[in-house]
Amino acid sequence: MAKGRTTINAPITHAWNQGIYKSLRILLHLIGAVQFIYAIYYDHVYVHHPHPDNDKNNYSFGGKFRFLTFLDAIIQAVYFVICLGNDFIGTNEVAPKKMPAIRKIKDYILAALAFPIALNVGISFWTLYAIDRELVFPKVLDAIFPGWLNHILHTNIVVFIVLEMFTSFRTYPKRINGLTGLIAFMLSYLIWVHVIKHFSGVWVYPVLEVLELPQRIVFFGAILVFTVFLYLFGETINKIVWAKELKLAQRKVK
């Protein structure tokens, strides 16, 4: 056996996967799971959006599932719960002998949904809020939508998924597979927005009310392009942050 050469199919372990780093990663996953689950519960049970008097019967069609923010909170909650499960019954190793199914699911969800959707929601919301908050979060909501909940759903989603990108190693899926899942989700949501409009007569977001049809087409197209860009951005960040580990994972055992 030559010195310095890996000759057995053993997991590759690093400092970030041991001791205090492992504990901090588990704590990150626990806090992420708890806060997003509680935010979903509080939003669903205690926050009731106002509606026009003449649209009482149809305005709430779809419930909280009308909002991408709410759907994204569910994605984040599911993702961080899976992360916790992977911490205890899966593995965070770079190259384990056999990749557990829970680890494969975790890696795919982050790449295809959790990272790009979180950044999409956070960046889009705060950009429109800075331009004109009435387009995305009217002042009337201040009385019923707590500031802490607003920040969990529109700020912490970005903070926690970025921290996750830097603290947990993952292997991105083949680009075609990751983008297929992401685009399928976004197209399904855009169709859902139009279904809601059809049955309720009201656009989910005020910004859509002020756009003409050609402008809405451009707006929706821009959202899709932007989301694809965020996927590629996440993939690039992962390659940079985990360059050494990815090379080790791809090395063939001889």
C-alpha positions as CSV (number, residue, x, y, z in Angstrom):
1,M,0.0,0.0,0.0
2,A,1.5,3.3,-1.1
3,K,1.6,6.0,1.6
4,G,-0.8,9.0,1.1
5,R,-3.2,7.2,-1.2
6,T,-6.8,6.4,-0.3
7,T,-7.2,2.7,-1.0
8,I,-10.3,1.8,0.8
9,N,-13.9,2.9,0.3
10,A,-14.2,4.8,3.6
11,P,-16.0,8.0,4.4
12,I,-14.0,11.2,4.1
13,T,-14.3,13.1,7.4
14,H,-13.4,16.8,8.0
15,A,-13.2,19.1,11.0
16,W,-16.4,20.8,10.0
17,N,-18.2,17.4,10.4
18,Q,-16.9,16.8,14.0
19,G,-17.1,18.3,17.5
20,I,-18.3,21.8,17.9
21,Y,-19.0,22.3,14.2
22,K,-21.3,19.3,14.1
23,S,-23.2,20.6,17.2
24,L,-23.6,24.1,15.7
25,R,-24.9,22.6,12.4
26,I,-27.5,20.6,14.3
27,L,-28.4,23.7,16.3
28,L,-28.9,25.6,13.0
29,H,-31.1,22.9,11.7
30,L,-33.1,22.8,14.9
31,I,-33.7,26.5,15.1
32,G,-34.6,26.6,11.4
33,A,-37.1,23.8,11.7
34,V,-38.7,25.3,14.9
35,Q,-39.0,28.8,13.7
36,F,-40.4,28.0,10.2
37,I,-42.9,25.5,11.7
38,Y,-44.1,28.0,14.2
39,A,-44.3,30.8,11.6
40,I,-46.5,28.6,9.4
41,Y,-48.7,27.8,12.4
42,Y,-49.1,31.4,13.5
43,D,-49.7,32.7,10.0
44,H,-52.3,30.1,9.3
45,V,-54.2,30.4,12.6
46,Y,-53.9,34.0,13.7
47,V,-53.3,36.1,10.6
48,H,-56.4,36.8,8.5
49,H,-55.9,39.0,5.5
50,P,-58.5,41.8,5.0
51,H,-60.7,41.6,1.9
52,P,-62.9,44.0,-0.1
53,D,-66.5,44.0,1.2
54,N,-67.8,43.0,-2.2
55,D,-65.4,40.0,-2.4
56,K,-66.0,38.3,0.9
57,N,-67.1,35.0,-0.7
58,N,-64.3,34.5,-3.2
59,Y,-61.3,36.6,-2.0
60,S,-59.9,33.9,0.3
61,F,-60.0,31.2,-2.4
62,G,-56.9,29.1,-1.9
63,G,-56.3,30.3,1.7
64,K,-52.7,30.9,2.7
65,F,-51.6,28.6,-0.1
66,R,-52.2,31.5,-2.4
67,F,-48.9,33.1,-1.4
68,L,-45.5,32.0,-2.5
69,T,-44.1,33.2,0.8
70,F,-46.3,30.7,2.7
71,L,-45.4,27.9,0.3
72,D,-41.7,28.7,0.7
73,A,-42.0,28.7,4.5
74,I,-43.4,25.1,4.1
75,I,-40.4,24.2,1.9
76,Q,-38.0,25.6,4.4
77,A,-39.7,23.8,7.3
78,V,-39.6,20.5,5.5
79,Y,-36.0,21.0,4.4
80,F,-34.7,21.8,7.9
81,V,-36.7,18.9,9.4
82,I,-35.1,16.6,6.8
83,C,-31.7,18.1,7.7
84,L,-32.3,17.2,11.4
85,G,-33.2,13.7,10.4
86,N,-30.1,13.4,8.2
87,D,-28.0,14.6,11.1
88,F,-29.1,11.6,13.2
89,I,-30.0,8.8,10.8
90,G,-28.2,9.9,7.6
91,T,-24.8,11.3,7.0
92,N,-23.0,14.6,6.3
93,E,-19.8,12.8,5.1
94,V,-18.3,13.8,1.8
95,A,-18.0,10.3,0.4
96,P,-19.8,7.7,2.4
97,K,-19.8,4.1,1.4
98,K,-23.5,4.3,0.6
99,M,-25.4,7.5,0.2
100,P,-28.6,7.3,2.4
101,A,-31.9,8.2,0.7
102,I,-32.5,11.0,3.2
103,R,-29.2,12.6,2.3
104,K,-30.1,12.4,-1.4
105,I,-33.5,14.0,-0.7
106,K,-31.9,16.7,1.4
107,D,-29.3,17.6,-1.3
108,Y,-31.9,17.8,-4.0
109,I,-34.4,19.9,-2.1
110,L,-31.8,22.5,-1.3
111,A,-30.6,22.7,-4.9
112,A,-34.0,22.6,-6.7
113,L,-36.2,24.4,-4.2
114,A,-35.0,25.6,-0.8
115,F,-32.1,27.9,-2.0
116,P,-33.5,29.4,-5.2
117,I,-37.1,29.9,-3.9
118,A,-35.9,31.4,-0.6
119,L,-33.7,34.0,-2.4
120,N,-36.4,34.7,-4.9
121,V,-39.0,35.4,-2.2
122,G,-36.6,37.5,-0.1
123,I,-35.1,39.5,-2.9
124,S,-38.4,40.1,-4.7
125,F,-40.2,41.1,-1.6
126,W,-37.7,43.6,-0.2
127,T,-37.1,45.0,-3.7
128,L,-40.8,45.7,-4.3
129,Y,-41.2,46.9,-0.7
130,A,-38.4,49.5,-1.2
131,I,-40.0,50.7,-4.5
132,D,-43.6,50.8,-3.2
133,R,-44.7,48.7,-0.3
134,E,-48.3,48.9,-1.3
135,L,-47.4,46.7,-4.3
136,V,-46.5,43.8,-2.1
137,F,-47.2,44.5,1.6
138,P,-49.9,47.3,2.1
139,K,-49.7,49.3,5.3
140,V,-53.1,47.8,6.3
141,L,-51.3,44.5,7.0
142,D,-49.2,46.1,9.8
143,A,-52.1,45.8,12.2
144,I,-52.5,42.0,11.6
145,F,-49.1,40.8,10.4
146,P,-46.4,41.1,13.2
147,G,-43.0,42.4,12.3
148,W,-41.2,39.3,13.6
149,L,-43.4,37.1,11.4
150,N,-42.6,39.3,8.4
151,H,-38.9,38.9,9.0
152,I,-39.0,35.1,9.5
153,L,-40.9,34.7,6.2
154,H,-39.0,37.3,4.2
155,T,-35.6,37.7,5.8
156,N,-34.7,34.6,7.9
157,I,-35.5,32.4,5.0
158,V,-32.5,33.9,3.2
159,V,-30.3,34.1,6.2
160,F,-30.8,30.5,7.2
161,I,-30.5,29.0,3.8
162,V,-27.3,30.9,3.1
163,L,-25.9,29.7,6.5
164,E,-26.8,26.2,5.5
165,M,-25.0,26.6,2.2
166,F,-21.8,27.4,4.1
167,T,-22.1,24.9,6.9
168,S,-23.3,21.6,5.3
169,F,-21.7,19.9,2.4
170,R,-23.9,18.6,-0.4
171,T,-23.6,17.3,-3.9
172,Y,-25.8,19.2,-6.4
173,P,-27.9,17.0,-8.7
174,K,-27.3,17.0,-12.5
175,R,-28.3,20.5,-13.7
176,I,-31.1,19.2,-15.9
177,N,-32.7,17.3,-13.0
178,G,-32.4,20.2,-10.6
179,L,-33.7,22.8,-13.0
180,T,-36.6,20.5,-14.0
181,G,-37.8,20.4,-10.5
182,L,-37.5,24.1,-10.0
183,I,-39.1,25.1,-13.2
184,A,-42.0,22.6,-12.7
185,F,-42.6,24.2,-9.3
186,M,-42.6,27.8,-10.5
187,L,-44.8,27.0,-13.6
188,S,-47.2,25.2,-11.3
189,Y,-47.3,28.2,-9.0
190,L,-47.9,30.7,-11.9
191,I,-50.8,28.5,-13.1
192,W,-52.1,28.5,-9.6
193,V,-52.0,32.3,-9.4
194,H,-54.2,32.4,-12.6
195,V,-56.6,29.8,-11.2
196,I,-57.0,32.0,-8.1
197,K,-57.7,35.0,-10.2
198,H,-60.3,33.1,-12.2
199,F,-62.3,32.0,-9.2
200,S,-61.8,35.0,-6.9
201,G,-61.6,37.8,-9.4
202,V,-58.6,39.2,-7.5
203,W,-54.9,38.9,-8.2
204,V,-52.9,37.4,-5.3
205,Y,-50.4,40.3,-5.3
206,P,-51.4,44.0,-5.7
207,V,-48.5,44.6,-8.1
208,L,-50.4,42.4,-10.7
209,E,-53.4,44.7,-10.5
210,V,-51.4,47.6,-11.9
211,L,-49.8,45.7,-14.8
212,E,-51.4,45.3,-18.2
213,L,-51.4,41.9,-19.9
214,P,-48.1,42.5,-21.9
215,Q,-46.4,43.8,-18.7
216,R,-47.6,40.8,-16.7
217,I,-46.2,38.4,-19.3
218,V,-42.8,40.2,-19.1
219,F,-43.1,40.2,-15.3
220,F,-43.8,36.4,-15.1
221,G,-41.0,35.7,-17.6
222,A,-38.6,37.8,-15.6
223,I,-39.5,35.9,-12.5
224,L,-38.8,32.5,-14.2
225,V,-35.4,33.7,-15.6
226,F,-34.4,35.2,-12.3
227,T,-35.3,32.0,-10.5
228,V,-33.2,29.9,-12.9
229,F,-30.3,32.4,-12.4
230,L,-30.6,31.8,-8.6
231,Y,-30.3,28.1,-9.1
232,L,-27.1,28.6,-11.1
233,F,-25.9,31.0,-8.5
234,G,-26.4,28.5,-5.8
235,E,-24.7,25.8,-7.8
236,T,-21.7,28.2,-8.3
237,I,-21.5,29.1,-4.7
238,N,-21.5,25.5,-3.7
239,K,-18.6,24.7,-6.1
240,I,-16.6,27.6,-4.6
241,V,-17.3,26.9,-0.9
242,W,-16.9,23.2,-1.2
243,A,-14.3,22.9,-4.0
244,K,-11.9,20.7,-2.0
245,E,-14.6,18.4,-0.7
246,L,-16.2,18.0,-4.2
247,K,-12.8,17.0,-5.7
248,L,-12.4,14.4,-2.9
249,A,-16.0,13.1,-3.5
250,Q,-15.3,12.7,-7.2
251,R,-12.0,11.0,-6.8
252,K,-12.2,7.4,-8.0
253,V,-11.0,4.8,-5.5
254,K,-8.3,2.6,-7.0
